[in-house]
Amino acid sequence: MLKKVMITAAISGAETTREQQPALPVTPQEMALAAKACREAGASIIHLHARDDAGNPTASVARFAQCLEAIRAVTDVVVEFTTGGAIGMSDDERLAPVAMGPEMASLDCGSVNFADEILPNSLPSMRRFATTMLEKGVKPTFECFDVGHVYNARILIAEGLVKPPYHFTFVLGVPGAMPATVEALLMMKAALPTDVELEWTGIGVGGRGSALIPPVSALMGGHARVGFEDNVYFTRGVLASSNAQLVARIADTIRAYGKEVASPDDVRARFGLR
């Protein structure tokens, strides 16, 4: 168990728009500046979605490469590629950037309702994603939106498609999935396997969920994720000025309760990253 707390910054996501958050990073250079600021504020991992020049989500390998190169030029933060992509993307599109061999990548562990839409993730798709990550030496992060997703991840573990130590994230507050409540967080945590090495991170979607789930997760022995993918506000009705502002607040909270914030090198050592 990593005693220090990992902070992940999800700096862009696929659904957040500039209309909702004018400070949303879109270009590779903007992504790099946001990543650098988040690293300086306490983040050890950047969860990366790429955007095209118009600000739309893209799975373009070239665009991911530009973002990664720009980030690498200014900071040592761990970069975790999304393979969740955006609603409507095919498995081939979502998986394509993994061929670059990033240090980490998310792996959605089940189909989920996103309000009026559905993000499909069949077990055969999950096996394909896990196998590709294993072949490329990429550490998966199990993204779990519901309790059953934790058990899907356990199937991948039992089949030897993912190597320990494992990293689970609990995404709470998506309309149509588990709510962003402490009760839901406890239920997700209780479903984790107890006989393996793992870390887990709490994610709260929306202003209320993002204010509750990350700090509670950190104080319960887990880790925390914040950023514009999950929430664009700093306080009720007041937009955050940057992703780094959200990172700094959770880092201050972690330290205020006597815990240490993990560095990128701490994360690399824990997960055996390249």
Number of C-alpha atoms within 10 A of each C-alpha: 11 17 13 18 28 27 32 28 30 26 26 30 23 20 14 19 20 12 8 13 18 13 19 25 25 24 19 22 17 16 25 23 17 24 33 21 20 29 25 15 20 25 31 26 26 28 23 26 26 30 23 15 12 8 17 14 22 20 24 16 18 13 19 24 16 18 23 22 14 19 24 16 11 14 17 16 24 25 22 25 29 26 24 25 24 19 14 12 17 13 17 12 17 21 23 15 21 24 13 15 16 22 21 25 27 26 27 28 29 24 18 21 14 13 10 7 12 13 17 19 16 14 16 9 17 21 20 15 23 28 17 18 25 16 11 15 17 25 27 25 25 26 24 27 26 23 20 15 21 24 17 20 29 18 16 19 17 10 10 13 19 22 15 15 14 19 17 25 25 28 25 27 23 20 15 15 18 21 19 25 17 15 11 18 22 12 14 24 21 12 14 18 14 8 6 11 13 18 23 23 26 29 32 28 24 18 17 16 21 26 23 17 28 24 23 18 24 26 16 12 16 24 29 29 31 32 28 28 23 26 24 29 23 18 11 9 9 9 15 19 15 22 28 24 17 24 26 20 16 23 24 15 15 23 12 10 10 9 17 15 22 20 21 22 15 16 20 17 12 16 20 13 15 11
